[in-house]
Amino acid sequence: MMTENNKDKAQVVYFSHGGGPLPILGDPGHQAMVNFMTQLPAQLRKPDAILVISAHWEEPTATIMGAQHPSMFYDYYGFPKQAYDITYPAPGHPALAERVAGMLKDGGIAAKIDPQRGFDHGLFIPLKLMYPEANIPALQLSLVQGLNPAAHIAIGKALRELMNENILVIGSGFSFHNTTGFFGQRMGAPDPANDAFQDWLIETCTATMAQTEREQRLIEWEKAPAARYCHPREEHLMPLHVCLGVADKPARVVFDDQILGKRGVAFLW
């Protein structure tokens, strides 16, 4: 299943979580993504806990969700009523939150726990598709304001101890995240710039190269073809950097298809 280091118990995945609640609301532009999400657990061992790095949470300091029973945080607006009736009653994992905070601090990274924060849609949309029973403890880790790529790889490195446990680490972002690009062109129209960046991501994350080179490419991601077209702001890319830091090995592609008419990719370590 894993590309190397088969002794690793943890699984790490970076994927695109779609546009707000649209995957749950039956939007046809998300059908390939929904199919992928519902089938992904068959490629995974059932985890004992799920740690999500969501593109939709940024804090001055790396922050871990510490609630025992997290509430729902509907961090989108302008959708029909049913978008605000979505529930995902999975338990939190305060003990794991404490351990994650401790790992970060041991790695020289300031960290804190937020006992009030609820699940945002970077968690509840994909997990509702993947594990609808909501019976696996889940928690979130924030991005750090400033979105420094090296800092987010370092966050992942500080959490490498998690690779010894049956935990699923999810980087929940979007490998293409340009709102104008989604809605400013005909759905599914050719987009060579989008393709160029996705191809660069695939090469960077999966090709045979020194891990230090892989990390450097992601640190300097703005040099990639069409980087700022695909990510005018990089919050949906940074979960990938955390995943790369945690996994410390090449990934394999598990999704390469259209979401809202734009090509997106997903990686599994």
KOLMIRO-445467 format. One record per residue: x, y negated, z of N, C-alpha, C, CB in turn. Coordinates in steps of 0.05 Angstrom, whole numbers, plus 5000, padded with zeros to 4 digits. Each point is the difference from the previous one (the first is absolute). Glycine has a CB too. Layout:
! residues N
XYZXYZXYZXYZ/...
This chain:
! residues 269
501750245000498349765000501749755000496450255024/505649744994501749775001502350024980498849945049/502349834943502150004980502650105011497749624978/502950335047502450115013499549995030503149864961/498950235054499750005030497450145008502649575002/497150684989497550145005499450045030500650234956/501449725060499550035029498349775011504450235004/495349564981498449775009497150105004503049674976/495850255046497350075006498149784991501550285039/499449484963498249774992499749994970501449755040/496550134951499549944972499649704997497950464992/503149434986499949714996498949954973503949925030/494249904968498749944974499649704998497850454998/502749444978499349724994498050014978504549825014/493350044989498049994979498549745000499550495003/498949484976498349764996497350055012502649874958/496549955059497550055015497649884986502650015041/497749864936497849904984499049735009498750464994/499349444993499049745005497849995021501149894953/499650035071498049985022498550265004499649514991/497750475012498450245004499150134974498549805042/502450104935499050104974500350304996501149564982/501150575028500150294996497750155013504949954997/494249955026497950135015497249944988502949985041/497049794945497449914989499450104972500649605028/501150584962499450134975500949844975496350215023/505649614980500949844978501450184979500549605030/498750404945501250184980502949954995495650034979/505449725026502849944996501850135020498649574980/500250555040501650145021499750304999499449605028/499450514951499450285000502550175001495949914975/506250025010502550165001501249995027500849904952/499149875061501149975027498450175020501649544989/495850455009498350165018500550304997496549644998/503850454977500650284995502750075013497449994956/504649845041502650055012499850015030502249774962/496550045050499849995029498650255011500049504998/497850584990498550235010501650264997495749764990/506050254990501550254995502750005014497750044956/503349735052502749995012500450185024500249534984/497850495035500550175023500750294993496949715025/502250384952500750284992502950034994495550044981/506049745014502950014996501549965026499349824954/499350135068501349935025499450215022499749524987/502050505032499350145025498249815016504450275000/493749845014498349835016501649885023495950284988/504349465013501749885021498749995027502049724965/499750265056499049965027499249715005502950395015/498349434970499449715003500749874974500950015050/497949754946500549854975500849725008496750274974/505649645015501049735005499849854973503150155038/495449634961499649854975501449735002495650244993/506049704987501149734997498349864980504850145012/493549684996498049874983501049744990496350235025/503249724949500749744988498349775011501350244959/496649835056498149805010500549925029496750184968/505649865042500649925027502949905001496750335020/503649414986502749885003500149865027500549944950/501750105064500449875026502849895002496750325021/503849494997502849905003501950215009498149565011/500950645004501550225011498750264991501649735040/499950474954498850264994498050085022504250144973/493449925019497950055020498650264994499449505006/500150655015498750264998497349995013504450234999/493649894987497350025011500050195024498049904955/500950005068500150175024497350085011504149785010/493750164975497450075010499550305001498349564982/500350535039499250285001497750064981501550015048/496749804949497750034982499849754983497550305033/504149694945500149754985497349924987504850114990/494749645010497649894987500549984970498849745042/499250174943500249964972500649704995496950394990/505049564993500749734993499649964970503449975037/494349924956499249974972501449754988495550225009/507049834982501749784991499649944970503350125036/494149854957499349924972497449855003502450404978/496849465000497649845001498750004973501949715037/495550234963498549974975498950254988502849624992/497250605023499150264990497250055011504750174997/493850024991497350065010500150125029498650084953/499049925059499850085028501350275006495849735002/503950464980501150265006503050015004496350194974/505149605016502849985004500749955029500549834954/497650075061500449935028498750205019500349524987/498650695001498950225015501850255000495549834989/506850144997502050224999501150055028501149894952/499050365057501250065025502250214996495749905025/506350104993502050205000500950045030501649884952/496950305061500350025030502350175009495249935003/507050084983502350155009501149895026501250124952/499950045065501249905025502649864993497950365027/502949464991502749894998502050195014498149535000/504350375003502150175013501949825016499750344962/499349565062501749825015502750115007495949825019/504450444986502650125008501949984976497750315032/501349744944501849974977500749714995497950414980/500249415025500649724997502349925019495249914988/504850195036502249945018502650114990496750005038/503250244952502550124989501049854976498550445018/499749484964500949854976501349745009496350214972/502449655047501149755010502850055012495449825009/504950405005502650065012502150064979497650185040/501749974939501950054978500949744987497850454992/500349385003500849744987501949845018495550004976/503849995050501749855018502850125002495949865026/504250414975502550145000501749944975497950365029/500749594949501349934975500649704997497750394980/501949465042500649725000497949834987504750134999/492949974998497849864987497949935022500850244955/498649505047498049915019497350134993502549565007/496050535013497550134995498149955024502350354972/495149665022498049985021497650164992501649545013/496650505007497650164996497649815002502250425018/495949614964497549855000497850195008501649674965/497350315059498050195009497249944990502750065040/496949724944497449924991499550044971500149685036/502050314948499750014970498550254991504249734996/494050234984498550224989501250094973495949835023/502950384966500850114974499349804978499550485017/502449444967499349844976499750184976502549605019/496750284958499350184978502450134987496149714992/506350205015502350154991500250285012502349574994/496450465029499850275013497350134994503149845036/494750024970497550155000499050074972498849775042/501950094937499250084974501450264991499149514988/503550505012501350254991499450245019503549734979/496550225047499550225018497250114999503549825030/494650004964497250104997499850184976498349585021/503350384959500150184977501650255005499549604970/502750375044501850235005499150185022503749724984/495550165038499250155024497449905011504950095011/492949964974497449885008499050095028499049984951/502150245059499150095027501049815022500050474983/501949365011501149805019500850135026497149654979/504150585020500750145024503150025005495850264995/505749584990502949995004500749735012500850324961/500649675061500749745012501649834980500050215046/499349544953501249814981500749745013497450224962/504649655028500849745010501449854977500450175048/499949574956501349844979502549865011495549934979/506350015003502449845006499949764981502750415015/497849364995499849764984502549964983497149795034/502650054945502349884987501049775017498350134954/504149775040501149775015500049754981502950315028/496049484983499849754985502749924988496249865029/503750034947502549954985500550214978501849775040/497150474965500150224981502850054988495349884989/506750115029502750054992500350304993501749625029/499250444947500150284992502050175016498649864955/503750035051502050155015498950055029503849804973/494850015038498950035027498050235000500749515010/497750524969498050215000501250284995496749664984/505550355001501450254998501250075027501149924952/499949885063501150055026497950105020503449644991/494250265006497850095017499650304995497749555000/502250534975499850284993502250175012497649874959/504950035038502350155010499850045030502849824963/496249995051499750025029498050215008501249525004/497150564977497950205006500650284989496849625000/505750424992500750264987499650235019503349764972/496850205054499550215019497250134995503049775034/495250084954497350104995500150234980498149555010/504150464974500150224980500250275013502249684969/498350335057500250265014497350095010504649895013/493349954982497350065011498050034977501149755042/496750384965497950054980498249754998500150505009/501149294980498649744998499949934970501649855046/496250034946499849894973500449705002496850374985/505249545001500649714999499049904973504150035031/494149784969498849894976500849714996496150325004/505149624974500349724991497749934983505050035002/493149815009497549944986500249724988497450305031/503249694943500349754986498850004973504249925025/497350004955499150014972502449944983495249855012/505550334969502449964985499749784978501250485009/496449444986499449764984498049845016500950244955/499749515050498249845016500049704991500650325039/498349644938499749734988497049974994504749994980/493949855037497149974997499349894973499649945049/501949874941499449894974500450224979501449545015/500650624988500450224981497850205000504849945007/494050125016497750185002497649904984501750165045/497749594960497449904991500349804976498350075046/504249864946500349814979500450124973501949715033/498050564965500450144975497950214996504949915002/494750174974498150224994500850255016499049804954/499150335059500550235015501450224984496049905028/506350184981501550214986501649914976496550305015/503749434980501549904978503050075004496749634992/504850424987502850055003501449785015500050254957/501949835060501449805017502950105003495749875025/505950064955502850095001501549915024500050004951/499449775060501449905024499350175024500049534981/497550545022499250195021501550264997495549785003/504550334973501450264996503049985007496750104963/504549685029502949975005500750025030500449724958/498050155058500550005029499450275012499049525002/498850614989499350275011502250204992495149894997/505950094979502250174992502549965017498150004953/502449755053502349935017499750125028500849584973/496850405037499450115027500450305000496849635009/502350504970500350304998502950074999495650044976/505949825008502950064998501349955027500049884952/499449905061501349935025499450205022499749524987/497850585014499250175022500550294996496649675010/503750424964500250284995502650094987495249994995/506349834992502450094985502250085019498849704963/503050475027502450085015501949775002499450484985/501149425039501949785005500650005029498349724961/503850145047500649985028497749855014505050004991/494450085034497849875014500649715005498950435021/503749504982500749725004499349844975503750135031/496749994945499349864975496949974998504150184978/494550025030497149994999499049775018499750504991/501449495033499249795019500749724988500750325039/501749664949500849744990498249914977504750105013/494450094971498249934978497349895012502150364970/497049765051497549905012500449745015498450475004/503949505007500649745013500049774979502850245036/498249824940500249814979497750044980505049975006/492750115003497850074983499149784981498550315035/502049444973499249774983501550004974498949745041/503350414957501550014975498850204980504149875026/494050294983498850214983498449864978499850335039/499749814939498449894978497249935010502650274967/496649495027497249905006499350025030498750144954/503449845063499550035029498049805010504650185005/495849574989498249805012497349984985504049755014/495850364963497450024987498450215015501949874955/499350365051498650215014499549945029502050324968/499849525044499749935029500649705004501350475013/496749364980500449715006500749965030496849884963/502150285054500750025028500350295007497549575012/504650505003500950285002498950165023504049844978/493950075035499050155023499050284993498749575021/500450474954499150274992502350184991495749794987/506750105011502350164993501550095025500349764957/499750075064501750055024499550265014500249515005/497350604995499750265013501750214987495449885011/505250094963501850194986502849995012497449944958/503649825049502649975012500250155027500649564976/497350425040499950145025500150304995497449625022/501050484959499950284994502850104991495249964987/506149894996502750084991501950025023499149794956/500750025062501850015024499550235018500249514998/497250575005499450235017501050264987495949755018/503550284956500450264987503050054994495449964980/506149845011502850024995500750224980500849845046/497750174932500550194979498349934976501050375033/499449754943498449934977497250115003504150004972/494049865016497250075000499350154974498949615030/498650484969498950094975497449854994502150465005/497349504970497549864992497650195004502649714967/495450195047497650165003497549864988502050195042/498349574948497949864987501249804980496950055040/502149944936500849814980497649964981505050145003/493349675003497549974986499049725003498950495007/498649464983498849745001498349965025500050004950/500349765062498349915021499149724993502350295036/495249664961498949744991501349924974499249875048/501350334935501149944973503049954999495749824990/505750205033502949965001501350255010499449515008/503050544981501550245007501149985028501250084952/498450125064501150015027501250285004496649665017/505350355002501450255006500050065030502949934959/497550325047500250095028502350205002495149935008/506250075015502450175005499650165025502949674977/498250575022499950185024502950095006495350164989/505449835036502650095009499650255018502049534998/
